[in-house]
Amino acid sequence: MQTPPTNRVSIPTPVRAVLIVGLLYLFLVGVKLLEGGIKGLGSDIQATLFDGVSNPIAGLCVGILGTVLVQSSSVSTSTIVGLVAAGVIDVSSAVPMIMGANIGTTVTNTLVSLAHLRKTDEFRLAFTAATMHDFFNLMAVAALLPLELATRFLSNSAEWIADALTGSQELGGSFDSPIKGAVKWLASIVEDGVDAVVSAETFAAVITIVIGLAFIFFTLAFITRNMRLLVADRIERSLNAALARSGLIGMAVGMIVTISVQSSSITTSILIPIVASGVLLVRNAFPITLGANVGTTVTALLAALGAGAVDGLTIAVTHTLFNLTAIALFYPLPRIRYFPVQAAEWLARQAVQRKRWAVGYVFGLFVILPVLGIVVFR
């Protein structure tokens, strides 16, 4: 008996490429809606959270929770810069908050990875790619926060740089990312539509979050399916070979993309479907996340330059130095370099076997522990 022909439609490569670009755009709109919805729930208490915290552990937890509430380290660090510039909090109190913001910003790509829960292999890769960022930032804080509290080497170095800059030129300036503007355009239309239908602010924020998650889940399902078909094996091998030769290439890519879109969450979230599809190896994606850590500090630097206050600039530079020092401390050492990746791979294996681990990990690290830390140490 002859096998009937399949009805599968062959999509030309250029059309598939355009389709993926469109899906990526909708994916970024979903991330933006998720950020906007969560900001609608928690932005009013952010300044209250940051104000009046002197205990470093509480400050660290406030940085994590405050960033989770607005889904953006750029927003939270810019808020901290503004509070320092206004004299509401001092530099030494703000340093742990800045470090906490580094941890809190990774919640977005970790949530994105949960969209792959139903497909075991994709979820294992996606969850590894997301949580390796968490583990690196946790390792950086564990090593550098005690050292900073004992010596103030980061804030003292940042103060010297800030003094040198403020003594040499007038400070100020800002810029808008075309990509961020394009994403914000459609996200604003959706948010305005929700606001027009729903009058209750909290309920509108919840609906916006649901719509954002729907965008993310829908687009990821098609991005991962089409990414492998678009990228030929030869191109895939060349990409991985180029990134494997030098981690600096990956760091430069992560930093440039993050500066362009002004969000490390966007950069690292884009990596999730690419890694999940198998196009990019986890270890080759790792340096890109480190570059994103550095690139995300630009927004706070611009906010500090615009404010023109030396203390504000000092804390912004401290954030940059923290990320650069963490990379310089861990990445050159082969035995330590991939520890975050190995820890993430172990956690992903556990999460594949017990899906509740993944959900428990997200709520435990980004909500429960920070809340407990604030309650106990504040």
N, C-alpha and C positions, 0 to 999 in steps of 0.2 A: 504493500500500500504506500502510495506516494505521500510524503509529508507536505502538507499545505504550506504555502509561503507565509511568512510572518508579515504583519501589518505595521511593523515598527518603522517609523519615519526616520530617515537619515538626515540629520541637520548639518548643513555645511559648516565648516570650521569658523569662518568669519561671523556667521549668524550666531553660532554657539558662544563665541567670544563676546559679542554684543549682549547676548542673553545673560551671561555671567556678570558683566558690568552692571546691567540693570538690576539683577538680583542682589549684587553687592550694595548698590545704592539703596534698595529697599531694606536690606539688612541693616545698613547704617541708620536709616530712618527709624527702624525698630529699636536700635540701641538708643537713639536720641529720645524716642518716646518713652522708653523705659527710664532713662535718666530724668526726663521731665516729670514723669508721673511720681517717681520717688522723691524728687525735689519738692513737688507739690505737697507731699505728705510730711516732709521733714525739714524743709529749708528754714522755717520760722524759728526752729529751736537751735539752729547751728551756732549762731553767734553766742547764744546763752550757754551752749555746751563748751565752747572754747574759752569763754570768759571765766576768770577767777580760779584756774587750775594751777596749783604749784607743785603737787606731787608728780614726779616723772612718770610713774606707772599709770596714774590717772590720766596724765597728759597724753601718753601713748594711746590709751584706750579711747580717749576723746577724739584723737586724730583718726583712729580706725572707724569709729562709729559715725563721726561727722562726715567722713568721706563716703561711707556706705549710704548715708541718707541722701546725698546729692549725686552719688555715682560718678564722681569726678574729683581726682586729686587736684586738678587745676583750680577748680572752684574753691575747694577747702583750703589749699595752700594760699590762694589769693586772699581769702578771708583772713587767714592767720597773718599774712603780710600786712593787711589793712589794720588789723587790731594792734599789731606791734608798732606800725607806723604811727598809730593814734595814741600810743602809750597805754593802751588798755592792758596788755600783757607784755612782759619783758622777753628778751631774746632767749634767756636760759629756760624759761617756762615753755617757750614756743618750740624749742628744738625737739623734744619728745613728740609733740603734736605733729610736726612735719614728718617725723619718722613713721608715726602711726598712719598718716595719710598715704605713705608709700605702700603700706600693707592693705589699707582699705580700698585702694583703687583697683586691686586685682579681683574684687568681687564680681565685676561686670563680666570679664571673660570666663570666670568660673561658672556663673549662671548660664552663660552662652553654651558652655560645654554640656550642660544638663539637657540641652535640646537633642543630644545624640543618645539619650538613655536607652532607646528601644533597639539600637543596633550595637551589639557588643563590641566589635572591633573598632568601629568609629568612636564609640564612647570612651574606650580605653585610651586611644590616642588623643582624643579631644581633652579628656580630663587630665591626662599627663601634661599636655601643652599648657593648660590653664594653671594647674597647681604648682608647676615648677617655678612659676613667677612668684607664687605665694611663699614657697620654701626659700627662695633666694632672698626675698625681702625680710623674712623672719630671721634668717641667718645673719643678714647684714645688721639688723637691729640688735640681735643678741650679742654681736661682737662690738659694735660701735657705740651703742648707747651707754654702756658702763664706762667705756673709755672716754667718751665725751663728758659724762658727769664727773669723772675723776680729773680730767685735764683741760676740758673745754677747747681741745685742739681744733675742732671743726669751726666752732663759733668764733674763736680768736682769729683763725685764718680768714674766715669770711669777713670779720670786722676790718682786718687789714686791707682786704681787697675793696670793701665798700668805701673805706676812707680814701683809698687811692683813686677810686672812680669818682667819688663826689668832689674830690679836690681838683679834678682835671677837666670836667665838662658838665654842662647842664644836662640833667637827666629827664627822660620822658619818651613816650612813644608807644604805639600799639599797632596791631595789624589784624586783619580778618582773613581767615582761610577760605578760598573759594569753595573747597569741598564742604567745609563746615557750613558755609552759607547755603549751599545747594541742599544739603541734608536738612538744615533748619527750616528751609522754605516749605517743604512738604510736611515736615513734622508740625510746623506751626499751623498749617491748614487743618490737619487732623485734630490738633489740640483745640483750635478755635471751634471746630465742629462739635467736639465733645462738650466744650464750655457752653455752646449755644443750646445744646439739648439738655444738659445736666446742670442744675443751678448749684447743687451742693459741692463745695470745693473738694472735700475729701473723697466723695463718691466719684467725681470727675477724675481725680488723680488715679483712683483704682482702675477705672475704665481705661484710662490712658496706658497704664501699666499692662493691662490685659491685651490691648491692641498692639503695644510694642512687642510683647512676648509672642503674639500671633505672627507678626511680621518676621521676627527672628526665627521661629520654628519653621515657618513656611519656606522662607528663603534658604535656610541652611539645608533643608531636605533636597532642594534642587541644586544648590551650589556644589555640594559634595558629590552629587551624582554626575554633574557635568564637568567638574574640574579635572577628573581623571581622563575623561574622553577628550578634553581640550588639549591637555599637556601631554605631548608624546613622550615615550620613555626616554628618548635621547635628550630632549630638553629637560626632563625631570632629573636625569642623571647629571647633566651639566650644571643645573641650578644647585643641586646638593653638593656637587664637587667644588663649585666656586665658594660656597659658604663653609664647606669643611676645611678648605685650605687655610682660611684666615677668619677667625671670629670677628676681627675688626671690620670686615666687610658687612657681616650681619649687624653689628652694633651701629655702623654708619647708616645702614638701611633703616633700622628701627628708629634711630634718632631723627633722621631726615623726614621720614613719614610722620612721626609724632609731632615734630615742629610744624609740618605742613597742615595737619588736621587739628593741632592743638589739643590732642587727647591721647594719652597712652592706652586708655580703655579701647578706643577705636582700633589702634594699631594691633594690640594683642588679641582683640576679639576677631579681627580679620584673619589672624593666624590660625584660629581654632578650626574652621572648616578646611583650610588648606592642609593642615596637619592631619585632620581626620580623614581626608580623602587619600592620604598616602603620598601626595605630591611632594611635601616637604618633610624631611625627617625631624623628629623631635629635637635631637641634639643640634641640628642646624638651625632650628627655630629659636633655640635658647639665647644665642647672642642678640637676636633681634629684640627680644623682650628686655634685655639689659640696656640696649640702645634706647628703647622706649622709655625706660626709667630716667635716663638723662634728658631725653627730648622733652618730657613732660614738665621739667622744671622751668622751661622758657616762659610759660605763661605767668608764673609767679615772679620771675625776674622782670618781665615787662610791667607787671602791676607795681612792683617796687620802684622801678625806674620812673613810672608815671607819678607815684606818690611823692618821690623826691626825699623821703626820710631815710637817714643813714641806717637806723635800726631795722626798718622794713627791708632795705636792700641787704642788710647783714643776714637776716633769716632766710631770704630768698637764695642768697649765695650759699648759705649753709646747706640748704636742700640739694643744690647742685653738687657741692663738695661731698656730701654724704653718699650720693649715688656713684660718683666717680671713685671715691675711696673704696667703696664696697667692691666695685669691679676690679680695681687695682689690687685689692687685698686677696680676693679669692680666685679670680679667673686665671691668672698666670700659673697657678699651682695645679698640675694635672690631677693629683689625687683628690683635691677639694673641688675643682672646677665643676664637675658634673654631679656633685652630691645632691643639689636641688632636683636635678633630673631623675636621679636614682630614687630619691625619696618620693617624688611624684609618681614614678612608675610603680613603686610598691603600693602607694595609696590607690592608684587607679586599678590595680589588680584586685585589691580588697573591695573597691567600689563596684567592680564588674560582678563580683560574686554576691555582694550584698548592696543593692542599690540604695538602701537606707543610709549607708555610710556616706554616700555623696551628699545627700540632703543634710544629714546630721553634721557633716564637716562644714558645709557652707554656713549654716545657722550657728554652729558652735564657735567657729573662728571669727565670724564677722558680726555676730549679734550678741550671743550669750556671754562669751568671755569679755568683750568690751564693756557690756553693761555691768557685769559683776565687778570688773576692775574699777569702773567709775564709782560704783556704790561703796566698795570696800575702801578704796584709797583716796577718794576725793575729800 
